[in-house]
């Protein structure tokens, strides 16, 4: 299963706000974002920077706990969180796996709660380049799902998210053609098991 991070639409901030206080930037974001849609390209790297996997597709988000990642290239895969379960459908393999959503790492929930976020991560502004601001988060304690996260924002756009997992692998996600609070069909956040698919994890 691909590594994925539900941080789409993390922040929409002005350069001034993010350059002075990353927590204020997150609070500014969480007050206005309800839905998000964007194209994405995702690259998985080893701890030495060697590319392991590259994929692309489109993501749909409905805060606080529903999302859909549709990987199109190189292989089709759909990941849907409906607020209770996370469903992963490998289309070519005709295989579906399901887990309780509470068991799946979800950085977005932390980002919607700056108080909880500061308990888990140390936040800092790593740099400002024109109207783009890079904000970093480093885990306070080892052993979590993500040892560090960076995201690049400008005005109302999220440009890139980089995160490192506990094994040292790095995932970089770049976003394009993003829409903030668009109309999204609620069916994007529900999942029906395809006829004939093998299901793993269903009780």
Residue pairs with C-beta under 8 A, 6 or more apart in sequence:
1 88
1 97
2 42
2 44
2 53
2 55
2 71
2 77
2 79
3 44
3 165
3 169
3 171
4 42
4 69
4 79
4 171
5 105
5 107
5 146
5 149
5 161
5 163
5 171
5 173
6 61
6 67
6 81
6 106
6 107
6 108
7 107
7 108
7 111
7 149
7 151
7 161
7 163
8 36
8 38
8 40
8 59
8 61
8 67
8 108
8 158
8 175
9 29
9 33
9 36
9 38
9 61
9 63
9 158
9 178
9 180
10 26
10 29
10 108
10 111
10 151
10 153
10 158
10 161
11 18
11 25
11 26
11 28
11 29
11 111
11 135
11 151
11 153
11 158
12 28
12 29
12 32
12 33
12 153
12 155
12 156
12 157
12 158
12 180
13 25
13 28
13 29
13 133
13 153
13 155
14 28
14 155
15 128
15 131
15 132
15 133
15 154
15 155
17 24
17 25
17 28
18 24
18 25
18 125
18 128
18 133
18 135
18 153
19 125
19 128
19 133
20 125
22 123
22 124
22 125
22 135
23 114
23 117
23 118
23 123
25 133
25 135
25 153
26 111
26 114
26 117
26 123
27 114
29 111
30 111
30 112
30 113
30 114
32 181
33 63
33 180
33 181
34 62
34 63
34 181
35 60
35 61
35 62
35 63
35 180
35 181
35 182
35 183
35 184
36 59
36 60
36 61
36 63
36 178
36 179
36 180
36 181
36 182
37 58
37 59
37 60
37 61
37 178
37 179
37 182
37 184
38 58
38 59
38 158
38 175
38 176
38 177
38 178
38 179
39 56
39 57
39 58
39 59
39 175
39 176
39 177
39 178
40 56
40 57
40 58
40 59
40 173
40 174
40 175
40 176
41 54
41 55
41 56
41 173
41 174
41 176
42 53
42 54
42 55
42 56
42 71
42 171
42 172
42 173
43 51
43 53
43 54
43 171
43 172
43 173
44 51
44 52
44 53
44 54
44 169
44 170
44 171
45 51
45 52
45 169
45 170
45 171
45 172
46 52
46 168
46 169
46 170
47 167
47 168
47 169
47 170
49 170
52 169
54 74
55 71
55 73
55 74
55 75
56 71
56 72
56 73
57 69
57 70
57 71
57 72
57 73
58 70
58 72
59 67
59 68
59 69
59 70
60 67
60 68
60 70
60 184
60 188
60 189
61 67
61 68
61 108
62 184
62 186
62 188
62 189
63 108
63 112
64 108
64 109
64 112
65 81
65 83
65 101
65 106
65 109
66 81
66 82
66 83
66 189
67 79
67 80
67 81
67 108
67 189
68 78
68 79
68 80
68 81
68 188
68 189
69 77
69 78
69 79
70 76
70 77
70 78
70 79
71 77
71 78
71 79
75 90
75 91
75 92
76 91
76 92
77 88
77 89
77 90
77 91
78 87
78 88
78 89
78 91
78 191
79 86
79 87
79 88
79 89
80 86
80 87
80 89
80 188
80 189
80 190
80 191
81 87
81 101
81 104
81 106
81 189
82 101
82 189
82 190
82 191
83 101
83 189
84 100
84 101
85 98
85 99
85 100
85 101
85 191
86 98
86 99
86 100
86 101
86 104
87 96
87 97
87 98
87 191
88 96
88 97
88 98
89 95
89 96
89 191
89 194
89 197
90 96
94 194
94 196
94 197
94 198
95 197
95 198
95 199
95 200
96 193
96 194
96 197
96 198
96 199
96 200
97 199
97 200
97 201
98 199
98 200
98 201
98 202
99 201
105 145
105 146
107 145
107 146
107 149
107 163
109 116
110 116
110 117
110 120
110 121
111 117
117 123
117 137
119 140
120 139
120 140
120 141
120 144
121 137
121 138
121 139
121 140
121 149
122 137
122 138
122 140
123 135
123 136
123 137
124 135
124 136
124 138
125 133
125 134
125 135
125 136
126 134
126 135
126 136
126 150
127 133
127 134
128 134
130 154
131 154
131 155
132 152
132 153
132 154
132 159
133 152
133 153
133 154
134 150
134 151
134 152
135 150
135 151
135 153
136 148
136 149
136 150
137 148
137 149
137 150
138 147
138 148
139 146
139 147
139 148
142 166
143 166
144 166
145 165
145 166
146 163
146 164
146 165
146 166
147 164
147 165
147 166
147 168
148 163
148 164
149 161
149 162
149 163
149 164
150 160
150 161
150 162
150 163
151 158
151 160
151 161
151 162
152 158
152 159
152 160
152 161
153 159
156 180
157 175
157 178
158 175
158 178
159 174
159 175
160 172
160 173
160 174
160 175
161 172
161 173
161 175
162 170
162 171
162 172
162 173
163 170
163 171
164 170
164 171
165 171
193 199
